[in-house]
Amino acid sequence: MNLATIIEGHPDDAVALVSRGQPTTYGELRAQVAALRGGLTGLGLEPGDRIGVAAGNNWYFVVSYLAAVGAGLVAVPLNPANPSAAMAHELGGVGAAAVVVGPAARSSFEEIDRAELPSLRHVIGCGFTPEGGTELDGLLGAAPTPVVDRDPSDLAVLIYTSGTAGAPRAAMLTHANLYTNIRQVLAAGTDLQRDDDIGFGLLPLFHIFGLNVVLGCSLAVGARVVLVERFDPVSALEAIALHRMTIVSGPPTMWAAFAGIPGIDAEAFSSVRLAVSGAAKLPVEVFQAVEARFGLHLDEGYGLTEASPVVTTSTGTGAPPGSVGIPVPGVELRLVDPDGADVLVGDTGELWVRGPNVFAGYWEDEEATAKVLGGDGWLRTGDMAVVDDNGFLFLVDRAKDLIIVSGFNVFPAEVEDVLLEHPAVEACAVVGVPHPYTGESVKAYVKARPGISVEEDDVIAFCAERLARYKCPNKVWFVDDLPRGLTGKVLRRLLS
């Protein structure tokens, strides 16, 4: 099998993608992907080699991703907005042999000292020729090669997550994991995705929801995806109307932004038959505002990178507002107490997940894998939930110190490690605080070293050079000391 075969079998003249206003049909996409497979193979890349894909939501990403997976390589989607330090760390962490660099990632990548990445043999530029590398357009002139057959358990994607095991680690997703979850989503309802659908491709393709749900499910049924690289509420509404989009998926922040635009009526969404909120918990007030203003019923689900990602969906289930619905076909759920025993209906427990979509573990990290994935196949998510008498699941809280900013996971320890690199910082703690637009934002409490002067803007700028933008503190409070327990550990729960 090979995940990349999801684009096979659809009519040649059906539009698959719209990127930067330009359509690409399935016939064109298949030819382009086949040629790029040949180009990647011609570089000497072999099945199992890792290849980073650092590009925005555009044609470059999709063609590179499908060609890499189809050639038997392991695709590593990267945030193109990552600063050079983060990009180098993630490429080096998986021993990437090659990387595709899109326009949005070019400046950050060019700041990387290539000597830090001894495994990196090939740099492929999109729209430019990198030093010592090649341009993607040149590889498209290669003779096409067929899709490489892979075992279902072979890796297809390594995607960085700071979810269930703390600091960012590369989650190993196999061909079977990703393909199965696409089929699970499509089997969850007869009307979830159709070949005549036109989808809104806003969710980043380096994020598992954008990659395997918005893109993967659409391509699997032969639908169209309009790729959106930057979000602006007004222009997004114009695009939805212009392209007559039928499925609009996005994080709660997107829906909150739509609901807050003055002078917009329900006609703006007249073509939309399915409205989905994902990547973060949907506040009930946002659900109510969207329904009141536009007559749209927002469907919500639950997932995580380690589950490829969809675990539950509320679409077509009659789930009440605030519920993430019921499991998709083939997924088992348990809610357990601290001793690992099942809780009673109505009681809160940690959510455990089992199914063929559950990942193979974290790349070269057996200890972190063992913490979340037992020999019994149950994935311990760290999320707290409750199920009602009708079988509908509600997320309650998190068992981990995770911060979710616009649907992206931020682990406090990662930010704290960077803060402690600052010469003026003696101690620090990072917490998530409510934010009206992003759901949560990152707030840092910093104890400065005696005799050293430091300003808030300096600390934030220091982090921005080393962390993705959404991980950087929005606010820094300087304190004389931090609350600690008997063992000396900082008590984040006492900070707000």
C-alpha positions, -999 to +999 in steps of 0.1 A: +000+000+000+010+037-002-009+066+012-001+087-018-025+066-040-054+086-026-051+109-056-056+079-080-088+071-098-104+105-100-114+122-133-085+139-150-103+171-155-117+174-119-100+203-100-080+190-070-064+222-058-067+259-061-034+276-050-028+313-053-058+315-076-045+288-100-064+255-104-046+221-106-067+192-119-063+156-107-047+147-140-022+175-137-015+167-101-008+130-108+016+139-136+034+165-114+037+142-085+050+113-106+076+135-122+087+148-088+089+112-075+114+106-103+133+137-094+136+128-058+147+093-067+172+107-091+188+126-062+196+093-046+170+094-020+158+060-009+127+046+009+128+054+046+149+086+041+134+116+059+126+147+039+114+180+055+087+200+038+088+236+050+062+254+029+029+272+035-006+261+024+002+260-013+008+239-044+045+235-034+036+217-002+010+194-016+031+182-046+062+178-024+043+159+003+026+134-021+058+129-041+078+122-010+054+097+005+048+081-029+085+076-033+086+057+000+103+086+018+091+098+052+077+133+050+084+157+078+060+187+076+076+218+092+062+252+102+076+275+076+074+304+101+098+286+125+129+306+133+161+291+121+170+275+155+137+256+157+139+245+120+174+232+124+165+214+156+136+196+140+155+187+108+184+174+129+161+156+153+149+132+126+182+131+106+166+146+075+184+137+043+166+164+023+143+194+027+119+213+005+120+250+013+091+271+003+091+309-001+078+314+035+106+294+050+135+307+028+148+334+051+148+313+082+164+283+064+192+305+049+202+315+085+209+279+094+245+268+097+244+237+074+273+222+094+248+216+121+229+192+099+254+166+087+227+143+075+212+169+051+224+161+016+198+179-005+181+213-003+152+219-028+141+254-032+106+264-043+109+293-068+146+298-061+179+278-063+194+274-028+232+275-024+245+240-032+209+228-039+184+225-066+151+241-076+119+221-074+108+231-109+140+215-123+131+182-106+097+183-123+114+176-156+125+141-145+111+110-159+081+099-139+084+069-116+057+047-101+044+048-066+066+027-043+047-001-025+052+001+012+042-022+041+012-007+061+035-004+091+061+016+073+064+052+083+048+078+060+050+110+081+069+123+111+051+152+126+062+172+155+039+175+184+040+187+220+010+168+229+008+138+252+044+135+261+055+171+268+084+187+249+082+185+211+088+150+197+083+136+162+053+113+162+056+083+139+026+079+116+025+050+093+008+046+059-019+025+077-024+050+105-031+079+081-050+060+054-072+042+081-081+075+097-092+090+064-114+060+059-127+062+095-137+099+090-154+091+057-172+061+073-185+082+102-212+097+080-225+093+045-224+130+038-191+140+055-172+144+023-184+142-014-165+144-047-184+177-055-173+194-023-151+225-023-131+228+009-115+257+027-078+249+032-069+273+060-057+249+087-019+246+083-007+216+064+021+211+089-007+205+114-022+170+114-058+183+111-050+203+080-028+175+066-049+144+070-084+157+074-088+188+053-063+177+026-063+139+029-100+133+031-107+158+002-081+141-021-093+107-011-128+113-025-118+135-054-130+168-040-114+203-044-094+222-018-088+259-020-055+265-002-053+296+020-018+308+031-028+337+053-060+343+072-078+376+070-115+373+080-128+396+053-108+382+024-116+347+037-154+354+035-148+368+000-130+336-010-158+314+004-184+332-017-162+334-048-154+297-048-188+286-035-172+265-008-192+238+007-170+227+036-154+253+059-131+239+086-110+260+110-101+266+146-125+283+170-105+316+166-115+317+129-152+313+137-149+339+165-134+363+140-161+357+115-188+362+141-172+395+151-172+411+117-199+438+115-223+440+086-220+403+076-252+383+072-260+346+066-257+350+028-219+350+031-221+313+039-250+303+016-229+277-002-217+260+030-233+227+039-208+217+066-191+239+091-164+223+113-144+236+142-113+217+151-077+219+165-089+233+198-119+231+221-148+252+208-162+277+234-200+273+236-204+311+232-186+310+198-209+281+188-239+302+198-227+334+181-221+316+148-254+299+148-273+331+157-256+353+131-252+329+102-276+300+108-246+277+107-245+247+131-208+242+140-197+205+142-169+197+166-147+167+171-117+156+190-084+144+179-047+145+185-016+140+164-009+106+179-043+094+166-037+106+130-058+127+143-096+121+144-110+102+175-145+115+177-169+136+157-203+153+164-213+156+127-247+140+121-249+126+157-272+151+173-246+159+199-255+189+221-233+220+220-201+215+239-198+178+231-172+165+207-195+137+197-189+099+195-160+078+183-154+074+146-158+037+134-129+015+146-119+036+175-123+024+211-125+049+241-120+045+278-123+070+306-101+059+335-093+070+370-057+074+383-055+037+391-064+027+355-099+016+363-129+026+342-150+054+357-187+055+359-209+073+334-210+109+344-177+108+362-145+125+349-116+103+338-085+104+316-093+096+280-076+066+265-079+057+228-072+025+209-075+018+172-056+012+140-051+050+137-030+052+168+006+061+161+037+039+163+054+060+189+079+089+191+109+089+169+139+073+187+124+079+221+113+047+237+109+063+271+084+089+260+066+063+239+062+040+268+046+068+289+017+072+265+015+039+246+012+007+266+017-028+253-021-031+253-024-006+225-042+021+246-030+057+240-031+077+272-041+111+259-037+131+292-071+148+284-098+146+309-134+139+298-168+128+308-195+109+289-232+115+294-261+090+295-265+092+257-229+083+250-217+118+240-182+128+250-174+162+267-138+174+272-134+187+307-097+195+314-062+184+307-041+163+329-009+179+315+004+215+316-004+221+280-012+255+265-032+256+233-028+288+213-050+290+182-052+252+181-014+247+184+001+230+214+027+247+235+044+229+263+056+252+291+089+234+297+100+241+261+095+278+265+111+278+300+142+260+286+146+289+261+140+316+287+167+301+309+192+305+280+188+343+284+218+355+304+196+377+326+171+350+336+177+332+368+144+313+371+111+313+353+077+296+349+053+296+319+016+293+321-014+296+297-039+324+303-072+331+286-071+351+255-102+365+237-089+357+202-064+328+205-082+308+233-050+309+254-018+329+253+016+323+268+026+342+299+060+340+315+070+348+351+107+357+352+131+361+381+160+382+369+196+376+380+208+401+406+224+432+393+214+425+356+189+448+340+164+433+315+133+445+298+101+427+288+106+434+251+141+420+253+129+387+267+102+384+241+125+392+213+150+366+226+123+339+225+111+350+190+146+342+176+143+306+190+107+296+190+077+296+166+057+328+170+027+311+188+051+297+214+065+330+224+053+348+256+028+376+249+034+389+284+064+388+308+060+395+345+091+400+366+089+386+401+111+384+431+105+347+435+084+318+422+061+295+443+077+261+448+066+229+465+086+209+491+107+193+463+116+227+449+094+223+418+077+254+406+039+253+413+025+266+380-011+262+393-004+291+417+004+314+389-022+331+366 
